[in-house]
Amino acid sequence: MRVRHVMTTAALAGLFAACAGSEGGENGKPVYATVCEARCACEGCSGDQGGLCEAEQGALAQQAEERCQAEHTAYIDCVRLEGRCVDGHHAAEGCEVAAAALLGCLEPSEQDRCSSEGDGICDEPRGTGLCPAGTDIEDCEPPSCDHVGDGACDEPEGTGLCAEGTDVEDCAVPTCDSTDNGKCDEPEGTGLCAEGTDVEDCAVAPCASKNNGECDEPEGTGLCEEGTDVNDCKDFGTCDSLRICGSGTSGCVACANEGSCADELEACTSDFECIYFRQCAVTCADSACTDRCVADHPDGAAMYRPYDACVHCDECYYSCSAGGVFAC
């Protein structure tokens, strides 16, 4: 789902409901440069928590940039300077006024809303012109493809992962004349056809013994097909070679966030349901708790899963001991 300007005051406050530390300034209140510093001082950031906190801050700042900078600054300053760490949780009861002001600024007034939002027709000036710019975002922004430029056609005629017209460069290749003949004719097979043009023949059965610490592809035990036991068979990549799981400004998670997982991170931090799910799930100590978070935020869980897999299953499987929210 796409970010909307409308959200509840409680949800806005909850975005920063993290832990502040007990060190600092006047009257015993903590003084920190950023909300994330306050959060990590209380709870301690591990894994991807620090990086995602910074990304969440950036997403909110970007949303407020156009017309709500003063309200945004007042709210952030209140949370980071006036918050208290109480029993391991951040308390910012004195920031309700600032939160309400920011909410009122971000939430468009009735006259600025589009009555036909989400009807499948773009009603902004570039479409029918019935609504102001920025009020019918979902209808006016074409779907994007997360797999552009990967060498495989991901439109319906290829892998089917993306909508028609969103992976033009990868799909501008000849079709395969020998599809569905029981033989993989893409480069990993006979090589007669381009990648993504003989999908059904090139699909392989999953590896029953993947992620067991032993490479079971042909170059290893040979029990599984090529590409089905990637984590066990891959050499350390650029990020995993760091062998440090930390996020901050170093470590595997930071490397992944800035590199191959950047798109998945941006997608999650641009969606408040994904943010809320992540905030719920990272506090869980067992699968029952995680399942409750999924039930409470199903759309957010679906949005978070690709990012979790990219970081903890693909890029940082060894550095972070496959320690994602979801199993690899």
Number of C-alpha atoms within 10 A of each C-alpha: 14 12 15 18 15 13 14 13 16 13 14 16 20 13 16 22 19 26 26 33 25 17 13 12 11 7 6 10 18 20 21 21 10 15 25 23 20 28 27 18 19 21 16 14 18 15 22 22 21 22 21 23 23 16 19 23 17 14 19 16 16 13 17 20 12 9 11 18 16 13 20 23 14 16 20 20 19 20 28 26 20 18 28 24 21 13 9 14 17 23 19 20 13 12 19 16 14 20 24 18 18 23 24 18 19 20 15 15 10 8 9 13 16 19 14 15 18 15 11 11 14 23 25 20 14 12 14 10 11 15 21 15 17 16 22 26 18 19 18 20 10 12 13 13 17 15 17 18 14 12 15 20 28 27 22 13 17 20 16 13 15 20 15 16 15 19 24 15 14 20 25 9 16 9 16 17 12 16 18 14 11 11 14 23 25 21 14 13 12 10 11 15 21 20 24 25 26 27 21 16 17 20 9 14 9 12 17 12 15 20 19 11 11 14 22 25 20 14 12 13 10 11 16 21 15 16 15 20 25 17 23 19 20 11 10 16 12 13 25 24 15 18 16 18 25 22 21 19 11 13 21 31 32 24 24 24 24 13 13 15 21 17 15 20 24 16 17 29 25 21 20 23 23 23 23 20 25 26 20 17 21 17 10 15 10 10 12 10 15 21 15 15 21 18 13 15 19 16 16 22 26 15 23 24 18 18 23 24 21 22 30 28 23 22 27 31 25 21 21 21 12 21 18 21 20 17 11 16
